Amino acid sequence: MHHFANLARNLAAGLRLVLFVPVSRLAFRIDLVQLLLLLVLSALIDLGVDWARFGADGEFSWFGLGNEFFGAGLLLVSAALLALAFRESALVLALPVLVLAAFPLVQIVRVAPERAVFVGDTVWDVHACQHAGVPCIGLRSGGISTAELLDAGAVAVFAGPADLLESTGGRLGEALPAQPGS
């Protein structure tokens, strides 16, 4: 049962990691069982996300597991190469656990990418969002003017985080321009 408690602890630490909230490496529980549990969880989330995106009429194929195995293999080989390069054998297991613990939020966000929004304070943030197909709300708190952010492609610009939250009541979707037909 402690394996599932450790899994919950890893997922909580991974959430902090993916949200760029400070997290100690000691917050993770790193062992082979955790790696396997996280790999299984990742595959189950992918299955659930695909079902949510394509509905019950979607066609299931066992060939999809090939992508899971390929991704896991790539992750493990990358970790092994980094462990060799840095002469730190602990990285072989630690890196995949950290990556997989942070990955569920990224997987779940794929369900409705059209509902995603990014908040950035530089023109580079806006350009990156355009390449990713995600609308960007600009903040002047980064020292960039409203005109520059809008010219870069920001869908809206606010003075800073407090102004954004106050103007939208914490609902970032309210800051986006209305879409035709919605």
KOLGUNU-538620 format. One record per atom (N, C-alpha, C, O): residue number from 1; residue in three letters; atom name; x, y, z. Coordinates in steps of 0.05 Angstrom, whole numbers, plus 5000, padded with zeros to 4 digits. Each point is the difference from the previous one (the first is absolute). Example, Ala and Ser with C-alpha at 12.3 -4.5 7.8 and 13.67 -1.06 7.14 Angstrom:
2
R   num   residu   atome      u      v      w
R     1      ala       N   5264   4886   5156
R     1      ala      CA   4982   5024   5000
R     1      ala       C   5018   5024   5000
R     1      ala       O   5021   5000   5013
R     2      ser       N   4972   5021   4973
R     2      ser      CA   5016   5024   5001
R     2      ser       C   4985   5022   5014
R     2      ser       O   5010   5022   5004
This chain:
182
R   num   residu   atome      u      v      w
R     1      met       N   5017   4976   5000
R     1      met      CA   4983   5024   5000
R     1      met       C   5017   5025   5000
R     1      met       O   4992   5021   4990
R     2      his       N   5032   4977   5022
R     2      his      CA   5018   5024   5000
R     2      his       C   5008   5008   4972
R     2      his       O   5008   5023   4996
R     3      his       N   4991   4959   4985
R     3      his      CA   5007   5007   4972
R     3      his       C   4981   5021   4989
R     3      his       O   5008   5018   4986
R     4      phe       N   4966   4978   5021
R     4      phe      CA   4980   5020   4990
R     4      phe       C   5003   5026   5015
R     4      phe       O   4995   5022   4989
R     5      ala       N   5013   4977   5036
R     5      ala      CA   5004   5025   5015
R     5      ala       C   5024   5015   4988
R     5      ala       O   5000   5024   4997
R     6      asn       N   5021   4961   4995
R     6      asn      CA   5023   5012   4987
R     6      asn       C   4993   5010   4972
R     6      asn       O   5010   5021   4992
R     7      leu       N   4972   4965   4995
R     7      leu      CA   4991   5010   4973
R     7      leu       C   4986   5027   5004
R     7      leu       O   5004   5018   4984
R     8      ala       N   4978   4983   5035
R     8      ala      CA   4986   5026   5005
R     8      ala       C   5020   5022   5007
R     8      ala       O   4996   5022   4991
R     9      arg       N   5024   4971   5025
R     9      arg      CA   5020   5020   5007
R     9      arg       C   5016   5009   4975
R     9      arg       O   5006   5024   4997
R    10      asn       N   5001   4957   4986
R    10      asn      CA   5014   5007   4975
R    10      asn       C   4983   5017   4982
R    10      asn       O   5010   5019   4988
R    11      leu       N   4964   4975   5010
R    11      leu      CA   4983   5016   4983
R    11      leu       C   4996   5028   5010
R    11      leu       O   4999   5019   4985
R    12      ala       N   5000   4984   5042
R    12      ala      CA   4997   5026   5012
R    12      ala       C   5026   5017   4995
R    12      ala       O   4999   5023   4993
R    13      ala       N   5024   4964   5010
R    13      ala      CA   5025   5014   4995
R    13      ala       C   5003   5005   4970
R    13      ala       O   5011   5022   4992
R    14      gly       N   4980   4960   4991
R    14      gly      CA   5001   5005   4971
R    14      gly       C   4982   5023   4991
R    14      gly       O   5007   5015   4982
R    15      leu       N   4970   4988   5031
R    15      leu      CA   4983   5022   4995
R    15      leu       C   5013   5026   5006
R    15      leu       O   4999   5020   4985
R    16      arg       N   5015   4981   5038
R    16      arg      CA   5015   5024   5008
R    16      arg       C   5022   5006   4979
R    16      arg       O   5005   5023   4993
R    17      leu       N   5008   4956   4997
R    17      leu      CA   5021   5003   4981
R    17      leu       C   4990   5012   4974
R    17      leu       O   5012   5018   4989
R    18      val       N   4965   4971   5001
R    18      val      CA   4990   5009   4974
R    18      val       C   4988   5028   5002
R    18      val       O   4999   5014   4980
R    19      leu       N   4993   4994   5044
R    19      leu      CA   4989   5027   5003
R    19      leu       C   5022   5020   5009
R    19      leu       O   4994   5023   5006
R    20      phe       N   5031   4969   4993
R    20      phe      CA   5023   5016   5006
R    20      phe       C   4999   5011   5029
R    20      phe       O   5009   5022   5006
R    21      val       N   4979   4962   5012
R    21      val      CA   5000   5006   5028
R    21      val       C   5024   4986   5012
R    21      val       O   5005   4977   4994
R    22      pro       N   5010   5037   5024
R    22      pro      CA   5024   4986   5011
R    22      pro       C   4993   4973   5013
R    22      pro       O   4980   4998   5014
R    23      val       N   5036   4983   4981
R    23      val      CA   4997   4973   5011
R    23      val       C   5027   4988   5005
R    23      val       O   5018   5002   4984
R    24      ser       N   4984   4985   5039
R    24      ser      CA   5025   4987   5007
R    24      ser       C   5002   4973   4987
R    24      ser       O   4980   4987   4996
R    25      arg       N   5044   5005   4997
R    25      arg      CA   5004   4973   4989
R    25      arg       C   4992   4979   5020
R    25      arg       O   4994   4977   4993
R    26      leu       N   5007   5030   5033
R    26      leu      CA   4992   4982   5021
R    26      leu       C   4970   4995   5001
R    26      leu       O   4991   4982   5014
R    27      ala       N   4994   5034   4971
R    27      ala      CA   4971   4996   4999
R    27      ala       C   4992   4976   4983
R    27      ala       O   4978   4990   5002
R    28      phe       N   5041   5000   4982
R    28      phe      CA   4995   4977   4983
R    28      phe       C   5009   4975   5013
R    28      phe       O   5019   4999   5015
R    29      arg       N   4966   4979   4980
R    29      arg      CA   5008   4974   5009
R    29      arg       C   5009   4985   4975
R    29      arg       O   4983   4993   4983
R    30      ile       N   5042   5001   5015
R    30      ile      CA   5011   4989   4975
R    30      ile       C   5008   4971   5004
R    30      ile       O   5018   4993   5015
R    31      asp       N   4968   4989   4971
R    31      asp      CA   5007   4972   4999
R    31      asp       C   4988   4987   4975
R    31      asp       O   4984   5013   4987
R    32      leu       N   5023   4963   5008
R    32      leu      CA   4990   4986   4976
R    32      leu       C   4970   4997   5000
R    32      leu       O   4987   5003   4979
R    33      val       N   5001   4991   5044
R    33      val      CA   4971   4997   5001
R    33      val       C   4986   5027   4992
R    33      val       O   4980   4999   4986
R    34      gln       N   5031   5023   5023
R    34      gln      CA   4988   5026   4993
R    34      gln       C   5002   5005   4970
R    34      gln       O   4982   5010   4988
R    35      leu       N   5041   4983   5001
R    35      leu      CA   5003   5003   4971
R    35      leu       C   4979   4984   4985
R    35      leu       O   4988   5010   4981
R    36      leu       N   5009   4965   5027
R    36      leu      CA   4980   4983   4986
R    36      leu       C   4971   5011   5005
R    36      leu       O   4985   5000   4981
R    37      leu       N   5009   5008   5043
R    37      leu      CA   4973   5011   5005
R    37      leu       C   4995   5025   4984
R    37      leu       O   4978   5004   4989
R    38      leu       N   5042   5013   5008
R    38      leu      CA   4997   5025   4985
R    38      leu       C   4997   4994   4970
R    38      leu       O   4986   5014   4986
R    39      leu       N   5028   4966   5004
R    39      leu      CA   4997   4992   4972
R    39      leu       C   4972   4990   4995
R    39      leu       O   4988   5006   4979
R    40      val       N   5002   4977   5039
R    40      val      CA   4973   4989   4997
R    40      val       C   4979   5023   5001
R    40      val       O   4982   5001   4984
R    41      leu       N   5022   5017   5036
R    41      leu      CA   4982   5023   5002
R    41      leu       C   5000   5017   4975
R    41      leu       O   4979   5009   4991
R    42      ser       N   5045   4996   4998
R    42      ser      CA   5002   5015   4975
R    42      ser       C   4985   4987   4978
R    42      ser       O   4986   5014   4985
R    43      ala       N   5016   4960   5012
R    43      ala      CA   4985   4986   4979
R    43      ala       C   4970   5002   5005
R    43      ala       O   4985   5004   4981
R    44      leu       N   5006   4993   5043
R    44      leu      CA   4972   5002   5007
R    44      leu       C   4989   5028   4994
R    44      leu       O   4978   5004   4990
R    45      ile       N   5038   5017   5017
R    45      ile      CA   4991   5027   4995
R    45      ile       C   4998   5005   4970
R    45      ile       O   4981   5012   4990
R    46      asp       N   5039   4978   4995
R    46      asp      CA   4999   5002   4970
R    46      asp       C   4974   4988   4989
R    46      asp       O   4987   5011   4983
R    47      leu       N   5006   4965   5028
R    47      leu      CA   4976   4986   4991
R    47      leu       C   4975   5017   5007
R    47      leu       O   4983   5003   4983
R    48      gly       N   5016   5008   5041
R    48      gly      CA   4978   5016   5009
R    48      gly       C   4998   5026   4984
R    48      gly       O   4978   5009   4992
R    49      val       N   5044   5004   5003
R    49      val      CA   5001   5025   4984
R    49      val       C   4990   4995   4972
R    49      val       O   4984   5015   4989
R    50      asp       N   5026   4963   4999
R    50      asp      CA   4991   4993   4973
R    50      asp       C   4970   4995   4999
R    50      asp       O   4986   5008   4982
R    51      trp       N   5004   4978   5038
R    51      trp      CA   4971   4994   5002
R    51      trp       C   4985   5027   5002
R    51      trp       O   4979   5003   4988
R    52      ala       N   5031   5015   5029
R    52      ala      CA   4986   5026   5003
R    52      ala       C   5001   5016   4975
R    52      ala       O   4981   5014   4993
R    53      arg       N   5041   4985   4992
R    53      arg      CA   5002   5016   4975
R    53      arg       C   4984   4988   4977
R    53      arg       O   4988   5015   4985
R    54      phe       N   5012   4958   5013
R    54      phe      CA   4988   4988   4977
R    54      phe       C   4973   4986   5006
R    54      phe       O   4987   4991   4981
R    55      gly       N   5006   5007   5044
R    55      gly      CA   4974   4988   5007
R    55      gly       C   5000   4970   5000
R    55      gly       O   5020   4987   4993
R    56      ala       N   4958   5002   5014
R    56      ala      CA   4997   4971   5001
R    56      ala       C   5001   4987   4973
R    56      ala       O   5005   4976   4998
R    57      asp       N   4991   5040   4981
R    57      asp      CA   5000   4989   4973
R    57      asp       C   5029   4997   4989
R    57      asp       O   5004   4988   4979
R    58      gly       N   5016   5022   5036
R    58      gly      CA   5027   4997   4991
R    58      gly       C   5008   4971   4999
R    58      gly       O   4989   4983   5015
R    59      glu       N   5030   5010   4968
R    59      glu      CA   5009   4973   4997
R    59      glu       C   5025   4995   5016
R    59      glu       O   5020   5014   4997
R    60      phe       N   4979   4965   5020
R    60      phe      CA   5023   4993   5016
R    60      phe       C   5019   4982   4984
R    60      phe       O   4991   4982   4986
R    61      ser       N   5035   5023   5017
R    61      ser      CA   5019   4983   4987
R    61      ser       C   5023   4994   5019
R    61      ser       O   5010   5018   5014
R    62      trp       N   4998   4957   4988
R    62      trp      CA   5022   4992   5017
R    62      trp       C   5027   5012   4989
R    62      trp       O   5019   5001   5015
R    63      phe       N   4981   5008   4960
R    63      phe      CA   5024   5012   4989
R    63      phe       C   5007   5026   5014
R    63      phe       O   5023   5009   4999
R    64      gly       N   4958   5003   5015
R    64      gly      CA   5005   5025   5015
R    64      gly       C   5020   4995   5023
R    64      gly       O   5014   5018   5008
R    65      leu       N   4987   4957   5001
R    65      leu      CA   5019   4994   5021
R    65      leu       C   5029   5003   4990
R    65      leu       O   5018   5005   5016
R    66      gly       N   4986   4992   4958
R    66      gly      CA   5026   5004   4989
R    66      gly       C   5011   5028   5006
R    66      gly       O   5023   5004   5006
R    67      asn       N   4959   5016   4993
R    67      asn      CA   5008   5027   5007
R    67      asn       C   5008   5003   5029
R    67      asn       O   5020   5013   5007
R    68      glu       N   4965   4973   5011
R    68      glu      CA   5007   5001   5028
R    68      glu       C   5028   4987   5005
R    68      glu       O   5016   5011   5015
R    69      phe       N   4988   4966   4972
R    69      phe      CA   5026   4987   5004
R    69      phe       C   5023   5016   4988
R    69      phe       O   5022   5002   5011
R    70      phe       N   4973   5010   4966
R    70      phe      CA   5020   5017   4987
R    70      phe       C   5007   5024   5018
R    70      phe       O   5023   5006   5004
R    71      gly       N   4956   5007   5006
R    71      gly      CA   5004   5023   5018
R    71      gly       C   5015   4993   5025
R    71      gly       O   5019   5014   5009
R    72      ala       N   4974   4963   5003
R    72      ala      CA   5014   4991   5024
R    72      ala       C   5029   4993   4994
R    72      ala       O   5018   5007   5015
R    73      gly       N   4986   4979   4963
R    73      gly      CA   5027   4993   4992
R    73      gly       C   5018   5025   4995
R    73      gly       O   5023   5001   5008
R    74      leu       N   4965   5018   4978
R    74      leu      CA   5015   5025   4995
R    74      leu       C   5007   5015   5026
R    74      leu       O   5022   5010   5003
R    75      leu       N   4959   4990   5015
R    75      leu      CA   5004   5013   5026
R    75      leu       C   5022   4986   5016
R    75      leu       O   5018   5013   5011
R    76      leu       N   4981   4960   4989
R    76      leu      CA   5020   4985   5015
R    76      leu       C   5028   5002   4987
R    76      leu       O   5020   5002   5014
R    77      val       N   4982   4998   4959
R    77      val      CA   5025   5002   4987
R    77      val       C   5012   5028   5005
R    77      val       O   5024   5003   5005
R    78      ser       N   4959   5018   4993
R    78      ser      CA   5009   5027   5006
R    78      ser       C   5011   5003   5028
R    78      ser       O   5021   5012   5005
R    79      ala       N   4964   4976   5014
R    79      ala      CA   5009   5001   5028
R    79      ala       C   5027   4985   5004
R    79      ala       O   5017   5009   5014
R    80      ala       N   4985   4968   4972
R    80      ala      CA   5025   4985   5002
R    80      ala       C   5024   5015   4988
R    80      ala       O   5022   5000   5012
R    81      leu       N   4973   5014   4966
R    81      leu      CA   5022   5016   4988
R    81      leu       C   5008   5023   5018
R    81      leu       O   5024   5006   5003
R    82      leu       N   4956   5007   5009
R    82      leu      CA   5006   5022   5018
R    82      leu       C   5015   4989   5025
R    82      leu       O   5018   5013   5010
R    83      ala       N   4974   4964   5000
R    83      ala      CA   5013   4988   5023
R    83      ala       C   5029   4994   4993
R    83      ala       O   5018   5004   5017
R    84      leu       N   4987   4986   4959
R    84      leu      CA   5028   4995   4992
R    84      leu       C   5015   5026   4997
R    84      leu       O   5023   5002   5009
R    85      ala       N   4965   5018   4979
R    85      ala      CA   5014   5025   4995
R    85      ala       C   5007   5014   5026
R    85      ala       O   5022   5011   5002
R    86      phe       N   4960   4988   5018
R    86      phe      CA   5006   5013   5025
R    86      phe       C   5011   4981   5021
R    86      phe       O   5006   5009   5023
R    87      arg       N   4998   4966   4970
R    87      arg      CA   5010   4980   5018
R    87      arg       C   4984   4999   5026
R    87      arg       O   5011   4999   5022
R    88      glu       N   4963   5001   4975
R    88      glu      CA   4981   4998   5022
R    88      glu       C   4980   4978   4994
R    88      glu       O   4980   5004   4987
R    89      ser       N   5026   4972   5023
R    89      ser      CA   4983   4977   4994
R    89      ser       C   4971   5004   5010
R    89      ser       O   4982   4987   4989
R    90      ala       N   5014   5029   5031
R    90      ala      CA   4973   5004   5011
R    90      ala       C   4982   5014   4980
R    90      ala       O   4975   4997   5003
R    91      leu       N   5036   5016   4978
R    91      leu      CA   4983   5014   4979
R    91      leu       C   4985   4981   4983
R    91      leu       O   4979   5007   4989
R    92      val       N   5031   4968   5008
R    92      val      CA   4987   4980   4983
R    92      val       C   4971   4996   5009
R    92      val       O   4982   4997   4983
R    93      leu       N   5013   5003   5042
R    93      leu      CA   4973   4996   5011
R    93      leu       C   4986   5026   5007
R    93      leu       O   4976   5003   4997
R    94      ala       N   5040   5016   5013
R    94      ala      CA   4988   5025   5010
R    94      ala       C   4988   5017   4978
R    94      ala       O   4977   5010   5003
R    95      leu       N   5037   4993   4974
R    95      leu      CA   4989   5017   4979
R    95      leu       C   4974   4990   4989
R    95      leu       O   4981   5016   4997
R    96      pro       N   5016   4958   4996
R    96      pro      CA   4974   4991   4990
R    96      pro       C   4978   5004   5021
R    96      pro       O   4977   5006   4992
R    97      val       N   5028   4989   5033
R    97      val      CA   4980   5004   5021
R    97      val       C   4991   5029   5001
R    97      val       O   4976   5006   5001
R    98      leu       N   5043   5012   4999
R    98      leu      CA   4993   5029   5001
R    98      leu       C   4984   5008   4975
R    98      leu       O   4980   5014   5003
R    99      val       N   5028   4977   4974
R    99      val      CA   4986   5008   4975
R    99      val       C   4972   4988   5000
R    99      val       O   4981   5014   4994
R   100      leu       N   5017   4960   5013
R   100      leu      CA   4974   4987   4999
R   100      leu       C   4981   5010   5022
R   100      leu       O   4976   5000   4997
R   101      ala       N   5035   5009   5026
R   101      ala      CA   4984   5011   5021
R   101      ala       C   4988   5027   4992
R   101      ala       O   4978   5007   5008
R   102      ala       N   5036   5008   4975
R   102      ala      CA   4990   5026   4991
R   102      ala       C   4983   4998   4975
R   102      ala       O   4985   5019   4994
R   103      phe       N   5016   4959   4993
R   103      phe      CA   4987   4997   4974
R   103      phe       C   4969   4998   5000
R   103      phe       O   4988   5010   4981
R   104      pro       N   4999   4979   5040
R   104      pro      CA   4971   4998   4998
R   104      pro       C   4985   5026   4995
R   104      pro       O   4981   5000   4985
R   105      leu       N   5028   5022   5027
R   105      leu      CA   4986   5026   4994
R   105      leu       C   5003   5007   4971
R   105      leu       O   4980   5010   4988
R   106      val       N   5043   4986   5001
R   106      val      CA   5004   5006   4971
R   106      val       C   4982   4982   4983
R   106      val       O   4988   5010   4981
R   107      gln       N   5009   4965   5026
R   107      gln      CA   4983   4982   4985
R   107      gln       C   4971   5008   5002
R   107      gln       O   4986   5000   4980
R   108      ile       N   5005   5008   5043
R   108      ile      CA   4972   5007   5004
R   108      ile       C   4993   5026   4986
R   108      ile       O   4978   5002   4990
R   109      val       N   5040   5016   5009
R   109      val      CA   4995   5026   4986
R   109      val       C   4994   4995   4971
R   109      val       O   4987   5016   4987
R   110      arg       N   5024   4962   5002
R   110      arg      CA   4995   4994   4971
R   110      arg       C   4970   4994   4994
R   110      arg       O   4992   5001   4977
R   111      val       N   4992   4994   5044
R   111      val      CA   4972   4993   4995
R   111      val       C   4987   5023   4985
R   111      val       O   4985   4996   4981
R   112      ala       N   5019   5029   5028
R   112      ala      CA   4987   5023   4988
R   112      ala       C   5020   5022   4995
R   112      ala       O   4999   5021   5014
R   113      pro       N   5019   4975   4967
R   113      pro      CA   5020   5021   4995
R   113      pro       C   4988   5026   4991
R   113      pro       O   5012   5021   5004
R   114      glu       N   4964   4979   4985
R   114      glu      CA   4987   5024   4992
R   114      glu       C   4991   5017   5024
R   114      glu       O   4994   5024   4997
R   115      arg       N   5007   4964   5027
R   115      arg      CA   4992   5015   5024
R   115      arg       C   5025   5009   5016
R   115      arg       O   4998   5013   5020
R   116      ala       N   5026   4981   4969
R   116      ala      CA   5024   5008   5013
R   116      ala       C   5006   5029   4995
R   116      ala       O   4994   5011   4978
R   117      val       N   5018   5003   5041
R   117      val      CA   5009   5027   4997
R   117      val       C   5026   5004   5015
R   117      val       O   5004   4987   5021
R   118      phe       N   5014   5029   4968
R   118      phe      CA   5025   5004   5013
R   118      phe       C   5002   5030   5007
R   118      phe       O   4990   5017   4986
R   119      val       N   5023   4988   5037
R   119      val      CA   5004   5028   5008
R   119      val       C   5030   5005   4999
R   119      val       O   5016   4986   5013
R   120      gly       N   4992   5034   4972
R   120      gly      CA   5029   5006   4998
R   120      gly       C   5005   5030   5000
R   120      gly       O   4981   5016   4996
R   121      asp       N   5044   4991   5009
R   121      asp      CA   5006   5029   5002
R   121      asp       C   5022   5008   4981
R   121      asp       O   5012   5022   5003
R   122      thr       N   4994   4962   4977
R   122      thr      CA   5019   5008   4979
R   122      thr       C   4990   4993   4973
R   122      thr       O   4981   4984   4997
R   123      val       N   5030   5028   4982
R   123      val      CA   4992   4994   4973
R   123      val       C   5008   4971   4993
R   123      val       O   4987   4988   4983
R   124      trp       N   5034   5002   5030
R   124      trp      CA   5009   4972   4995
R   124      trp       C   4979   4981   5010
R   124      trp       O   4995   4979   4988
R   125      asp       N   4992   5027   5034
R   125      asp      CA   4978   4983   5010
R   125      asp       C   4978   4999   4980
R   125      asp       O   4989   4979   4994
R   126      val       N   5004   5045   4995
R   126      val      CA   4978   5001   4981
R   126      val       C   5007   4984   4974
R   126      val       O   4983   4986   4990
R   127      his       N   5042   5017   5001
R   127      his      CA   5008   4985   4976
R   127      his       C   5000   4970   5005
R   127      his       O   4991   4985   4982
R   128      ala       N   5018   5007   5041
R   128      ala      CA   4999   4971   5006
R   128      ala       C   4972   4989   5001
R   128      ala       O   4995   4978   4990
R   129      cys       N   4987   5038   5021
R   129      cys      CA   4971   4992   5000
R   129      cys       C   4989   4998   4972
R   129      cys       O   4985   4981   4995
R   130      gln       N   5022   5037   4988
R   130      gln      CA   4990   4999   4973
R   130      gln       C   5009   4975   4986
R   130      gln       O   4985   4987   4986
R   131      his       N   5040   5005   5019
R   131      his      CA   5011   4976   4988
R   131      his       C   4986   4975   5011
R   131      his       O   4997   4980   4986
R   132      ala       N   4994   5022   5039
R   132      ala      CA   4986   4977   5013
R   132      ala       C   4970   5001   4995
R   132      ala       O   4986   4981   5007
R   133      gly       N   5004   5040   4981
R   133      gly      CA   4972   5002   4995
R   133      gly       C   4983   5006   5025
R   133      gly       O   4977   4993   5001
R   134      val       N   5035   5020   5018
R   134      val      CA   4987   5007   5026
R   134      val       C   4998   5030   5002
R   134      val       O   5020   5014   4996
R   135      pro       N   4957   4997   5010
R   135      pro      CA   4998   5029   5004
R   135      pro       C   5017   5010   5024
R   135      pro       O   5002   4986   5020
R   136      cys       N   5009   5037   4977
R   136      cys      CA   5017   5011   5021
R   136      cys       C   4988   5027   5010
R   136      cys       O   4994   5018   4984
R   137      ile       N   5003   4984   5042
R   137      ile      CA   4992   5025   5012
R   137      ile       C   5026   5013   5010
R   137      ile       O   5015   4988   5014
R   138      gly       N   4989   5037   4977
R   138      gly      CA   5025   5014   5007
R   138      gly       C   4997   5016   5026
R   138      gly       O   4979   5010   5006
R   139      leu       N   5043   4992   5008
R   139      leu      CA   5002   5016   5024
R   139      leu       C   5023   5021   4996
R   139      leu       O   5022   4993   4992
R   140      arg       N   4972   5032   5015
R   140      arg      CA   5021   5021   4997
R   140      arg       C   5020   4999   5023
R   140      arg       O   5020   5014   4999
R   141      ser       N   4976   4968   5020
R   141      ser      CA   5018   4999   5023
R   141      ser       C   5028   4991   4992
R   141      ser       O   5019   5003   5016
R   142      gly       N   4985   4987   4960
R   142      gly      CA   5026   4992   4990
R   142      gly       C   5015   5023   4987
R   142      gly       O   5022   4996   4990
R   143      gly       N   4966   5028   5009
R   143      gly      CA   5013   5023   4989
R   143      gly       C   4995   5004   4970
R   143      gly       O   5012   5017   4988
R   144      ile       N   4971   4967   5001
R   144      ile      CA   4993   5002   4971
R   144      ile       C   4974   5015   4998
R   144      ile       O   4981   4996   5016
R   145      ser       N   5017   5022   4964
R   145      ser      CA   4976   5017   4998
R   145      ser       C   4976   4985   4989
R   145      ser       O   5003   4978   4988
R   146      thr       N   4974   5033   5016
R   146      thr      CA   4975   4988   4990
R   146      thr       C   5002   4997   4969
R   146      thr       O   4993   4979   4990
R   147      ala       N   5016   5042   4997
R   147      ala      CA   5002   4999   4970
R   147      ala       C   5018   4977   4991
R   147      ala       O   4993   4986   4981
R   148      glu       N   5030   5011   5032
R   148      glu      CA   5019   4979   4992
R   148      glu       C   4988   4972   5004
R   148      glu       O   5003   4983   4983
R   149      leu       N   4983   5013   5040
R   149      leu      CA   4988   4975   5006
R   149      leu       C   4977   4994   4980
R   149      leu       O   4998   4977   4990
R   150      leu       N   4986   5043   5004
R   150      leu      CA   4978   4996   4980
R   150      leu       C   5011   4995   4972
R   150      leu       O   4990   4983   4986
R   151      asp       N   5031   5032   5007
R   151      asp      CA   5012   4996   4973
R   151      asp       C   5012   4972   4998
R   151      asp       O   5000   4989   4978
R   152      ala       N   5010   5000   5044
R   152      ala      CA   5011   4973   5000
R   152      ala       C   4979   4979   4997
R   152      ala       O   5005   4977   4993
R   153      gly       N   4970   5031   5014
R   153      gly      CA   4978   4981   4998
R   153      gly       C   4984   4994   5025
R   153      gly       O   4983   4982   5000
R   154      ala       N   5023   5032   5022
R   154      ala      CA   4985   4995   5025
R   154      ala       C   4970   5006   4995
R   154      ala       O   4994   5019   4985
R   155      val       N   4989   4965   5026
R   155      val      CA   4971   5004   4996
R   155      val       C   4989   5022   5019
R   155      val       O   4978   5011   4994
R   156      ala       N   5036   4994   5027
R   156      ala      CA   4992   5021   5019
R   156      ala       C   5024   5007   5016
R   156      ala       O   5019   4984   5002
R   157      val       N   4981   5040   5010
R   157      val      CA   5023   5009   5016
R   157      val       C   4990   5013   5026
R   157      val       O   4980   5015   4999
R   158      phe       N   5033   4978   5023
R   158      phe      CA   4993   5011   5026
R   158      phe       C   5025   5011   5013
R   158      phe       O   5023   4993   4992
R   159      ala       N   4974   5025   5028
R   159      ala      CA   5023   5012   5013
R   159      ala       C   5017   4979   5014
R   159      ala       O   5024   5002   4999
R   160      gly       N   4964   4979   5014
R   160      gly      CA   5014   4980   5015
R   160      gly       C   4981   4978   5009
R   160      gly       O   4977   5000   4994
R   161      pro       N   5034   4981   5022
R   161      pro      CA   4983   4978   5009
R   161      pro       C   4976   5009   5016
R   161      pro       O   4978   4989   4997
R   162      ala       N   5025   5030   5021
R   162      ala      CA   4978   5009   5016
R   162      ala       C   4978   5013   4983
R   162      ala       O   4976   4995   5005
R   163      asp       N   5032   5020   4975
R   163      asp      CA   4981   5013   4982
R   163      asp       C   4985   4978   4984
R   163      asp       O   4975   5002   4996
R   164      leu       N   5039   4978   4995
R   164      leu      CA   4987   4978   4985
R   164      leu       C   4980   4986   5017
R   164      leu       O   4977   4996   4992
R   165      leu       N   5031   4997   5032
R   165      leu      CA   4981   4985   5018
R   165      leu       C   4976   5018   5008
R   165      leu       O   4978   4990   5001
R   166      glu       N   5027   5035   5004
R   166      glu      CA   4979   5018   5007
R   166      glu       C   4980   5004   4977
R   166      glu       O   4976   5000   5004
R   167      ser       N   5035   5003   4972
R   167      ser      CA   4983   5004   4977
R   167      ser       C   4984   4976   4991
R   167      ser       O   4978   5002   4989
R   168      thr       N   5032   4974   5017
R   168      thr      CA   4987   4976   4991
R   168      thr       C   4987   4984   5023
R   168      thr       O   4987   4980   4995
R   169      gly       N   5017   5029   5029
R   169      gly      CA   4989   4985   5023
R   169      gly       C   5014   4973   5002
R   169      gly       O   4988   4981   5011
R   170      gly       N   5037   5016   4980
R   170      gly      CA   5014   4975   5001
R   170      gly       C   4993   4981   4978
R   170      gly       O   5011   4978   4999
R   171      arg       N   4972   5029   4983
R   171      arg      CA   4992   4983   4977
R   171      arg       C   5014   5010   4975
R   171      arg       O   4990   5019   4987
R   172      leu       N   5033   4970   5007
R   172      leu      CA   5016   5010   4978
R   172      leu       C   4986   4999   4973
R   172      leu       O   5006   5016   4983
R   173      gly       N   4975   4966   5013
R   173      gly      CA   4985   4999   4975
R   173      gly       C   4985   5026   4995
R   173      gly       O   4994   5006   4977
R   174      glu       N   4999   5008   5045
R   174      glu      CA   4986   5026   4997
R   174      glu       C   5017   5021   4987
R   174      glu       O   4989   5019   4989
R   175      ala       N   5037   4978   5011
R   175      ala      CA   5018   5019   4988
R   175      ala       C   5003   4996   4970
R   175      ala       O   5010   5018   4986
R   176      leu       N   4981   4959   5004
R   176      leu      CA   5003   4994   4971
R   176      leu       C   4977   5013   4985
R   176      leu       O   4977   5001   5009
R   177      pro       N   5029   5008   4967
R   177      pro      CA   4979   5011   4983
R   177      pro       C   4980   4978   4993
R   177      pro       O   5007   4977   4998
R   178      ala       N   4968   5030   4999
R   178      ala      CA   4979   4981   4993
R   178      ala       C   5006   4988   4973
R   178      ala       O   5007   5014   4981
R   179      gln       N   4989   4960   5017
R   179      gln      CA   5004   4985   4975
R   179      gln       C   4974   5001   4983
R   179      gln       O   4979   4998   5012
R   180      pro       N   5023   5005   4962
R   180      pro      CA   4976   5000   4984
R   180      pro       C   4985   4973   5004
R   180      pro       O   5011   4979   5000
R   181      gly       N   4963   5024   5004
R   181      gly      CA   4983   4976   5003
R   181      gly       C   5000   4988   5028
R   181      gly       O   4989   4979   5004
R   182      ser       N   5023   5035   5015
R   182      ser      CA   5000   4989   5027
R   182      ser       C   4982   5015   5018
R   182      ser       O   4997   4993   5024
